[in-house]
Amino acid sequence: MSEKSLLLVAAAALIDADGRVLICQRPQGKALAGLWEFPGGKVEAGETPEACLIRELEEELGIQVAQACLAPFVFASHSYESFHLLMPLYLIRRWNGQVTAKEHKALAWVKPAKLTDYPMPPADAPLVAWLRDLV
């Protein structure tokens, strides 16, 4: 078996006052374009997953999140063809600023039970059951 590189990606489940979760549609020109995902991104060298999420949420959605508002929830471990993805998912219920699609094609606030209606990358899909059952 050949060695695959490990890719660490931090993701967020932003939850609004109505219990809906934010998902983002990947733009054209990116891998898995058109699929829906949780916001977040690659953890840079020397960066913690929490620092990564704070940076990515500012870049992707224009919101500010305090580290104290990041609640570790569950993680995904998924083997793609050329790498293995490890993705902690954090729950976030408080942030500052207005959520805006800066890098995604579209945004949707979705009740956890309806998340299966949106096609997601293989690594994101298993997280939906956790959100549906526990949030």
Backbone as a printed PyTorch tensor [residue, N CA C, xyz], in Angstrom:
tensor([[[  0.8470,  -1.1920,   0.0000],
         [  0.0000,   0.0000,   0.0000],
         [  0.8830,   1.2420,   0.0000]],

        [[  0.6260,   2.1620,  -0.9050],
         [  1.4510,   3.3620,  -0.9890],
         [  1.0240,   4.3780,   0.0750]],

        [[  1.9980,   5.1460,   0.5020],
         [  1.7370,   6.1710,   1.5170],
         [  0.9940,   7.3440,   0.8780]],

        [[ -0.0200,   7.8170,   1.5660],
         [ -0.7370,   9.0100,   1.1210],
         [ -0.4030,  10.1380,   2.0820]],

        [[ -0.3160,  11.3490,   1.5500],
         [ -0.0850,  12.4780,   2.4440],
         [ -1.3680,  12.7640,   3.2240]],

        [[ -1.1980,  13.2750,   4.4130],
         [ -2.3290,  13.6080,   5.2770],
         [ -2.6360,  15.0810,   5.1190]],

        [[ -3.8740,  15.3990,   4.7930],
         [ -4.3090,  16.7820,   4.6580],
         [ -5.2280,  17.1080,   5.8260]],

        [[ -4.8530,  18.1200,   6.6030],
         [ -5.6610,  18.5540,   7.7400],
         [ -6.4720,  19.7780,   7.3290]],

        [[ -7.7860,  19.6440,   7.4130],
         [ -8.7030,  20.7160,   7.0420],
         [ -9.6370,  20.9530,   8.2270]],

        [[ -9.8220,  22.2090,   8.6200],
         [-10.7520,  22.5360,   9.7100],
         [-12.0520,  23.0490,   9.0940]],

        [[-13.1870,  22.6100,   9.6530],
         [-14.4900,  23.0160,   9.1210],
         [-15.3910,  23.4770,  10.2570]],

        [[-16.3890,  24.2880,   9.8840],
         [-17.3070,  24.8560,  10.8730],
         [-18.7500,  24.5690,  10.4930]],

        [[-19.5450,  24.2680,  11.5120],
         [-20.9950,  24.2160,  11.3480],
         [-21.5280,  25.4440,  12.0840]],

        [[-21.7710,  26.5150,  11.3210],
         [-22.3820,  27.7090,  11.9040],
         [-23.8620,  27.4240,  12.0950]],

        [[-24.3550,  27.6740,  13.2830],
         [-25.7540,  27.3720,  13.5960],
         [-26.4440,  28.6700,  13.9910]],

        [[-27.5250,  29.0090,  13.2820],
         [-28.2300,  30.2630,  13.5610],
         [-29.2770,  30.0680,  14.6560]],

        [[-29.9600,  31.1430,  15.0010],
         [-30.9370,  31.1300,  16.0940],
         [-32.0980,  30.1730,  15.8260]],

        [[-32.3510,  29.8470,  14.5410],
         [-33.4360,  28.9250,  14.1820],
         [-32.9620,  27.4780,  14.0920]],

        [[-31.7000,  27.2140,  14.4710],
         [-31.1820,  25.8540,  14.4380],
         [-30.7620,  25.3800,  13.0560]],

        [[-30.6220,  26.3240,  12.1260],
         [-30.1900,  25.9590,  10.7710],
         [-28.6650,  26.0080,  10.6880]],

        [[-28.1060,  25.1840,   9.8130],
         [-26.6640,  25.0800,   9.6200],
         [-26.3100,  25.7230,   8.2730]],

        [[-25.1870,  26.4500,   8.2550],
         [-24.7330,  27.0760,   7.0150],
         [-23.9160,  26.0830,   6.1930]],

        [[-24.2710,  25.9440,   4.9160],
         [-23.4380,  25.1970,   3.9760],
         [-23.1430,  26.1080,   2.7870]],

        [[-22.0180,  25.8260,   2.1150],
         [-21.5170,  26.6810,   1.0390],
         [-21.3110,  25.8450,  -0.2170]],

        [[-21.6800,  26.4180,  -1.3680],
         [-21.5130,  25.6890,  -2.6320],
         [-20.1560,  26.0160,  -3.2480]],

        [[-19.3940,  24.9720,  -3.5630],
         [-18.0600,  25.1610,  -4.1390],
         [-18.1790,  25.8000,  -5.5290]],

        [[-17.3180,  26.7950,  -5.8020],
         [-17.4020,  27.5140,  -7.0830],
         [-16.8440,  26.7050,  -8.2510]],

        [[-17.2040,  27.1220,  -9.4700],
         [-16.6500,  26.5120, -10.6820],
         [-15.1350,  26.7090, -10.6710]],

        [[-14.4200,  25.7450, -11.2710],
         [-12.9720,  25.8640, -11.3630],
         [-12.2430,  25.2330, -10.1800]],

        [[-12.9550,  24.8910,  -9.1180],
         [-12.3470,  24.2090,  -7.9670],
         [-12.7070,  22.7320,  -8.0220]],

        [[-11.8950,  21.9100,  -7.3730],
         [-12.2220,  20.4840,  -7.2780],
         [-13.5860,  20.3450,  -6.6090]],

        [[-14.3600,  19.3760,  -7.0320],
         [-15.6990,  19.1170,  -6.4770],
         [-16.6380,  20.3250,  -6.6380]],

        [[-16.4640,  21.0740,  -7.7050],
         [-17.2930,  22.2560,  -7.9720],
         [-18.7720,  21.8920,  -7.9700]],

        [[-19.5890,  22.7690,  -7.3950],
         [-21.0320,  22.5770,  -7.3640],
         [-21.5210,  21.8120,  -6.1480]],

        [[-20.6240,  21.0950,  -5.4600],
         [-21.0380,  20.3720,  -4.2610],
         [-21.1210,  21.3400,  -3.0770]],

        [[-21.8800,  20.9520,  -2.0720],
         [-22.0760,  21.7760,  -0.8760],
         [-21.1650,  21.2760,   0.2370]],

        [[-20.5860,  22.2000,   0.9930],
         [-19.6390,  21.8430,   2.0410],
         [-19.8060,  22.7700,   3.2440]],

        [[-19.1830,  22.3670,   4.3330],
         [-19.1130,  23.2370,   5.4990],
         [-17.9630,  24.2100,   5.2740]],

        [[-18.0990,  25.4710,   5.6800],
         [-17.0080,  26.4180,   5.4770],
         [-15.7760,  26.0230,   6.2800]],

        [[-14.6180,  26.4380,   5.7880],
         [-13.3550,  26.1370,   6.4450],
         [-12.2660,  26.0250,   5.4050]],

        [[-11.1590,  25.3970,   5.7840],
         [-10.0790,  25.2720,   4.8230],
         [ -8.8780,  24.5570,   5.3840]],

        [[ -7.8240,  24.5190,   4.5590],
         [ -6.5920,  23.8090,   4.9040],
         [ -5.8800,  24.5050,   6.0580]],

        [[ -5.4090,  23.6920,   6.9930],
         [ -4.6060,  24.2020,   8.1000],
         [ -3.1870,  24.4110,   7.5710]],

        [[ -2.6790,  25.6350,   7.6970],
         [ -1.3350,  25.9690,   7.2110],
         [ -0.2800,  25.4420,   8.1860]],

        [[  0.9580,  25.3240,   7.7120],
         [  2.0660,  24.8650,   8.5610],
         [  2.1810,  25.7840,   9.7780]],

        [[  2.2710,  25.1860,  10.9550],
         [  2.4190,  25.9620,  12.1810],
         [  1.1330,  26.5660,  12.7190]],

        [[  0.0040,  26.3090,  12.0570],
         [ -1.2850,  26.8920,  12.4380],
         [ -2.1150,  25.8430,  13.1730]],

        [[ -2.8840,  26.2660,  14.1720],
         [ -3.8060,  25.3410,  14.8320],
         [ -5.1010,  25.2840,  14.0150]],

        [[ -5.8880,  24.2090,  14.1700],
         [ -7.1750,  24.1610,  13.4750],
         [ -8.0710,  25.3510,  13.8490]],

        [[ -8.0030,  25.7790,  15.1140],
         [ -8.8390,  26.9130,  15.5490],
         [ -8.4190,  28.2100,  14.8620]],

        [[ -7.1000,  28.4610,  14.8040],
         [ -6.6080,  29.6650,  14.1220],
         [ -6.9550,  29.6300,  12.6390]],

        [[ -6.8670,  28.4400,  12.0420],
         [ -7.2360,  28.2710,  10.6360],
         [ -8.6920,  28.6630,  10.4100]],

        [[ -9.5830,  28.1680,  11.2600],
         [-11.0110,  28.4610,  11.0870],
         [-11.3010,  29.9460,  11.2450]],

        [[-10.6980,  30.5710,  12.2360],
         [-10.9010,  32.0110,  12.4360],
         [-10.4760,  32.7680,  11.1760]],

        [[ -9.3220,  32.3890,  10.5930],
         [ -8.8200,  33.0320,   9.3700],
         [ -9.7340,  32.7350,   8.1770]],

        [[-10.0750,  31.4660,   7.9860],
         [-10.8930,  31.0700,   6.8330],
         [-12.2900,  31.6870,   6.8730]],

        [[-12.9140,  31.7480,   8.0470],
         [-14.2700,  32.3080,   8.1410],
         [-14.2640,  33.7970,   7.8240]],

        [[-13.1780,  34.4840,   8.1830],
         [-13.0280,  35.9000,   7.8180],
         [-12.8650,  36.0250,   6.3070]],

        [[-12.0040,  35.1830,   5.7040],
         [-11.7380,  35.2490,   4.2600],
         [-12.9500,  34.8340,   3.4340]],

        [[-13.6090,  33.7210,   3.8180],
         [-14.6950,  33.1530,   3.0090],
         [-16.0400,  33.8270,   3.2370]],

        [[-16.3090,  34.2220,   4.4960],
         [-17.6610,  34.6810,   4.8520],
         [-17.7020,  36.0980,   5.4110]],

        [[-16.5390,  36.6880,   5.6850],
         [-16.4880,  38.0530,   6.2090],
         [-16.9660,  38.1820,   7.6430]],

        [[-16.8340,  37.1030,   8.4290],
         [-17.2670,  37.1670,   9.8290],
         [-16.0750,  36.9630,  10.7590]],

        [[-16.2200,  37.4740,  11.9890],
         [-15.1920,  37.3210,  13.0030],
         [-15.7220,  36.3580,  14.0710]],

        [[-14.8790,  35.3930,  14.4270],
         [-15.2480,  34.3920,  15.4250],
         [-14.1640,  34.3710,  16.4930]],

        [[-14.5740,  34.4230,  17.7490],
         [-13.6230,  34.3060,  18.8530],
         [-13.3040,  32.8320,  19.0880]],

        [[-12.0520,  32.5430,  19.4570],
         [-11.6610,  31.1440,  19.6760],
         [-12.5490,  30.4850,  20.7310]],

        [[-12.9950,  31.2440,  21.7330],
         [-13.8530,  30.6850,  22.7880],
         [-15.2010,  30.2100,  22.2480]],

        [[-15.5850,  30.6710,  21.0500],
         [-16.8780,  30.2960,  20.4590],
         [-16.7820,  29.0560,  19.5630]],

        [[-15.5740,  28.4920,  19.4330],
         [-15.3820,  27.2840,  18.6320],
         [-15.5340,  26.0600,  19.5330]],

        [[-16.5780,  25.2790,  19.3140],
         [-16.8180,  24.0880,  20.1190],
         [-16.4860,  22.8390,  19.2980]],

        [[-15.3990,  22.1110,  19.6240],
         [-15.0820,  20.8890,  18.8770],
         [-16.2620,  19.9330,  18.9540]],

        [[-16.6270,  19.3310,  17.8090],
         [-17.8410,  18.5160,  17.7640],
         [-17.5540,  17.0730,  17.3490]],

        [[-17.0400,  16.8810,  16.1480],
         [-16.8210,  15.5440,  15.6010],
         [-15.7800,  15.7030,  14.4940]],

        [[-15.2520,  14.6120,  13.9750],
         [-14.3050,  14.7650,  12.8740],
         [-14.5770,  13.7350,  11.7850]],

        [[-14.1150,  14.0540,  10.5880],
         [-14.2000,  13.1350,   9.4540],
         [-12.7970,  12.6720,   9.1150]],

        [[-12.6820,  11.3970,   8.7390],
         [-11.4260,  10.8280,   8.2650],
         [-11.7710,  10.1100,   6.9680]],

        [[-11.2630,  10.6190,   5.8400],
         [-11.6720,  10.0850,   4.5410],
         [-10.4700,   9.9640,   3.6100]],

        [[-10.3610,   8.8190,   2.9540],
         [ -9.2730,   8.5820,   2.0130],
         [ -9.7270,   8.9190,   0.5930]],

        [[ -9.1200,   9.9530,   0.0260],
         [ -9.3110,  10.2670,  -1.3920],
         [ -8.2270,   9.5210,  -2.1700]],

        [[ -8.2530,   9.6070,  -3.4840],
         [ -7.3130,   8.8400,  -4.2970],
         [ -5.8600,   9.2100,  -4.0070]],

        [[ -5.5670,  10.5020,  -3.8640],
         [ -4.1650,  10.9190,  -3.7340],
         [ -3.7690,  11.4200,  -2.3470]],

        [[ -4.7150,  11.5130,  -1.4090],
         [ -4.3860,  11.9800,  -0.0560],
         [ -5.4370,  11.4880,   0.9250]],

        [[ -5.1190,  11.5820,   2.2180],
         [ -6.0820,  11.2410,   3.2590],
         [ -6.4630,  12.5270,   3.9790]],

        [[ -7.7540,  12.7650,   4.1040],
         [ -8.2520,  13.9990,   4.7130],
         [ -8.6890,  13.7450,   6.1540]],

        [[ -8.2110,  14.5760,   7.0440],
         [ -8.6670,  14.5710,   8.4290],
         [ -9.2950,  15.9360,   8.6750]],

        [[-10.5750,  15.9540,   9.0750],
         [-11.3010,  17.2210,   9.1640],
         [-12.0990,  17.3270,  10.4670]],

        [[-11.5470,  18.0570,  11.4490],
         [-12.3570,  18.3410,  12.6340],
         [-13.4690,  19.3380,  12.2800]],

        [[-14.6570,  19.0980,  12.8340],
         [-15.7940,  19.9980,  12.6280],
         [-16.1260,  20.6570,  13.9640]],

        [[-16.1840,  21.9680,  13.9500],
         [-16.5010,  22.7580,  15.1340],
         [-17.8980,  23.3440,  15.0010]],

        [[-18.6280,  23.3970,  16.1120],
         [-19.9270,  24.0740,  16.1390],
         [-19.6980,  25.5140,  16.5550]],

        [[-20.3620,  26.4240,  15.8520],
         [-20.2470,  27.8490,  16.1630],
         [-21.6450,  28.4470,  16.1870]],

        [[-22.0000,  29.0260,  17.3140],
         [-23.3190,  29.6490,  17.4610],
         [-23.2400,  31.1660,  17.5990]],

        [[-22.0220,  31.7010,  17.7870],
         [-21.8670,  33.1530,  17.9420],
         [-20.7240,  33.6630,  17.0720]],

        [[-20.9940,  34.7430,  16.3400],
         [-19.9810,  35.3880,  15.5050],
         [-20.3650,  36.8430,  15.3290]],

        [[-19.4280,  37.6270,  14.8570],
         [-19.6760,  39.0450,  14.5660],
         [-19.6060,  39.2560,  13.0650]],

        [[-20.4960,  40.1330,  12.5680],
         [-20.5260,  40.4320,  11.1460],
         [-21.6570,  39.7020,  10.4380]],

        [[-21.8410,  40.0670,   9.1800],
         [-22.8920,  39.4880,   8.3430],
         [-22.2850,  38.4180,   7.4500]],

        [[-22.8580,  37.2230,   7.4730],
         [-22.3600,  36.1280,   6.6330],
         [-22.5750,  36.4850,   5.1600]],

        [[-21.4830,  36.4980,   4.3930],
         [-21.5060,  36.8760,   2.9780],
         [-20.6940,  35.8710,   2.1720]],

        [[-21.1750,  35.5020,   1.0040],
         [-20.4330,  34.5630,   0.1350],
         [-19.3320,  35.3240,  -0.5900]],

        [[-18.0930,  35.2210,  -0.0960],
         [-16.9660,  35.9040,  -0.7350],
         [-16.2430,  34.9960,  -1.7110]],

        [[-16.2350,  33.6850,  -1.4430],
         [-15.4880,  32.7510,  -2.2910],
         [-16.3550,  31.6210,  -2.8400]],

        [[-17.5860,  31.4980,  -2.3640],
         [-18.4490,  30.4010,  -2.7920],
         [-19.4690,  30.8710,  -3.8250]],

        [[-19.9960,  29.9170,  -4.5720],
         [-21.0240,  30.2100,  -5.5790],
         [-22.3250,  30.6190,  -4.8960]],

        [[-22.6470,  29.9480,  -3.7630],
         [-23.8970,  30.2260,  -3.0530],
         [-23.7660,  29.7650,  -1.6070]],

        [[-24.6530,  30.2940,  -0.7600],
         [-24.7510,  29.8900,   0.6400],
         [-26.1800,  29.4480,   0.9050]],

        [[-26.3570,  28.5200,   1.8570],
         [-27.7070,  28.0970,   2.2330],
         [-27.7360,  27.7990,   3.7310]],

        [[-28.7780,  28.2930,   4.3970],
         [-29.0390,  27.9490,   5.7970],
         [-30.0650,  26.8170,   5.7770]],

        [[-29.6880,  25.6520,   6.3130],
         [-30.4820,  24.4400,   6.1390],
         [-30.7040,  23.7600,   7.4930]],

        [[-31.9380,  23.2980,   7.7150],
         [-32.2220,  22.5000,   8.9140],
         [-31.4190,  21.2030,   8.8120]],

        [[-30.8170,  20.7200,   9.9240],
         [-29.9930,  19.5020,   9.8530],
         [-30.6860,  18.3270,   9.1580]],

        [[-31.9870,  18.1560,   9.3600],
         [-32.7010,  17.0320,   8.7370],
         [-32.7620,  17.1480,   7.2120]],

        [[-32.5640,  18.3600,   6.6760],
         [-32.6420,  18.5830,   5.2230],
         [-31.2700,  18.6080,   4.5420]],

        [[-30.1860,  18.4760,   5.3200],
         [-28.8470,  18.5510,   4.7320],
         [-28.6050,  17.4660,   3.6820]],

        [[-29.2630,  16.3180,   3.8270],
         [-29.0650,  15.2390,   2.8450],
         [-29.6310,  15.5980,   1.4730]],

        [[-30.4160,  16.6680,   1.3850],
         [-30.9450,  17.1150,   0.0910],
         [-29.8770,  17.8090,  -0.7590]],

        [[-28.7220,  18.1040,  -0.1750],
         [-27.6610,  18.8410,  -0.8550],
         [-26.4690,  17.9160,  -1.0950]],

        [[-26.0590,  17.7280,  -2.3630],
         [-24.9100,  16.8540,  -2.6340],
         [-23.6340,  17.4260,  -2.0180]],

        [[-22.9010,  16.5780,  -1.2840],
         [-21.6940,  17.0090,  -0.5720],
         [-20.5040,  16.1440,  -0.9610]],

        [[-19.2750,  16.6560,  -0.7430],
         [-18.0890,  15.8240,  -0.9540],
         [-18.1300,  14.6140,  -0.0120]],

        [[-17.4460,  13.5190,  -0.3750],
         [-17.4890,  12.3080,   0.4410],
         [-17.0740,  12.5230,   1.8980]],

        [[-16.1470,  13.4350,   2.1670],
         [-15.6920,  13.6530,   3.5420],
         [-16.7340,  14.3990,   4.3760]],

        [[-17.5100,  15.2870,   3.7520],
         [-18.5030,  16.0830,   4.4920],
         [-19.7690,  15.2860,   4.8060]],

        [[-20.1720,  14.4190,   3.8990],
         [-21.4590,  13.7290,   4.0160],
         [-21.6610,  12.9830,   5.3390]],

        [[-20.6650,  12.2340,   5.8640],
         [-20.9030,  11.5110,   7.1240],
         [-21.1620,  12.4280,   8.3200]],

        [[-20.7180,  13.6740,   8.2400],
         [-20.9090,  14.6150,   9.3520],
         [-22.3760,  15.0070,   9.5000]],

        [[-23.1350,  14.8850,   8.4170],
         [-24.5450,  15.2830,   8.4240],
         [-25.3450,  14.4870,   9.4530]],

        [[-25.0910,  13.1890,   9.5560],
         [-25.8310,  12.3640,  10.5200],
         [-25.5840,  12.8340,  11.9540]],

        [[-24.3490,  13.2090,  12.2580],
         [-24.0320,  13.7250,  13.5900],
         [-24.8140,  15.0050,  13.8710]],

        [[-24.8470,  15.9010,  12.9070],
         [-25.5790,  17.1650,  13.0850],
         [-27.0650,  16.9040,  13.2410]],

        [[-27.6020,  16.0110,  12.4200],
         [-29.0340,  15.7020,  12.4680],
         [-29.4250,  15.1220,  13.8250]],

        [[-28.5680,  14.2370,  14.3520],
         [-28.9230,  13.5270,  15.5910],
         [-28.6070,  14.3040,  16.8630]],

        [[-27.6380,  15.2050,  16.8240],
         [-27.1540,  15.8120,  18.0620],
         [-27.3370,  17.3190,  18.1760]],

        [[-27.6760,  17.9960,  17.0950],
         [-27.7700,  19.4620,  17.1650],
         [-29.2250,  19.8790,  17.3610]]])
